[in-house]
Amino acid sequence: MVKARPAPLQHTERLLSLVPFISANQGISLKDLAATFNVSESQMSADLTTLWMCGLPGYTALELMDLSFESGFVSIRNAQTLENPRTLNFDEIVALLMGLDLLKESLDADSNLHEKIEVLTSRLSQKSGIVSRLRATSDVSSSLRAQIESALRSQSSLDISYHSLYNDSVSERLVSPLEVRIENGTEYLVAFCHNAGAFRIFRLDRILKCVVKEKAHIPKQESNSNNGQSLEFTIRVNSRLRLMKERFAIPHISTSDEYQSLSFSQQWIIRSVFGSSGSVQLIEPANLRAQIAQKAQLILDRYLAN
């Protein structure tokens, strides 16, 4: 349960907020002012009386704030030092930014409020130094999540467009979903991929779109079975021993020696060798070695052309 704020603190916050609000709404009725701050009219009259006795040091008629509210309508003068709203703290600004993001996500794409939200978000970010790209919503769209949940309930299959980071391409797949799991804050879909003929795990935020299809047959998953075929490769390490040891999981490493390892993805091998920037040389298999040479030559040709 959230602990209630002490009454004196609430009172002080209300008084500090009253001055800039009245300055921006001169002539507001006492009734409306009390309703805005969720207090009774008698309490609001007491608050205004307190403000009447506040001002700068010297505390004469020249320094005190001048309020008028006997007629039932409130106006204020000589309150320049407090005419701006009180400063928001870090938690309040973060809450506002996330609330604005939630509001933006709930609006129609053609709503005229989008631009106003962007302006307010930008101003809050500039004033506070807090990055404005705070997201209160998931990277997975609600429509995509609804399709996946529907397929799980009805035991149907899904046509998905999936962006794979291994080969940086988008593929179309027919999958039969089994479950959605969360690991280290990331959501994954466990499914049987009919294109690969094996069980696969897909990150939800990399599924670009999906469509529920009729139920497809799912082969029985054998426990402790290896659904992917491993590929053996050989590398020679030339430099940056520590980084290469971690990247290729080599227990003991030294330069110019050759090491054998296993991977389930040709693209991972190619990307890892490219990412090593010459610190590793692929010896086997020959076909991947040729692909790396071809890609490297293509990059070099494009570089020289510019």
Buried (B, 14 or more C-beta within 10 A) or exposed (E): EEEEEEEEEEBEEBBBBBBBBBBEBEEBBBEEBBEBEEBEBEBBBEBBEEBBEBBEEEEEEEEBBEBBBEEEBBBBEBBEEBEEEEEBEEEEBBBBBBEBBEBBEEEEEEEEEBEEBEEBBEEBBEEBEBEBEBEBEEEBBEEBBEBBEBBBEEEBBBBBBBBBEEBEEEEEBBBBBBEBEEEEEEBBBBBBBBEEEBBBEBBBBBBEBBEBBEEBEBEEEEEEEEBEEEBEBBBEBBEBBEBBBEBBEBEEBEEEEEBEBEBEBBBBBBBBBBEBEEBBBBBEBEEBBEBBEEEEEEEEEEEEEE
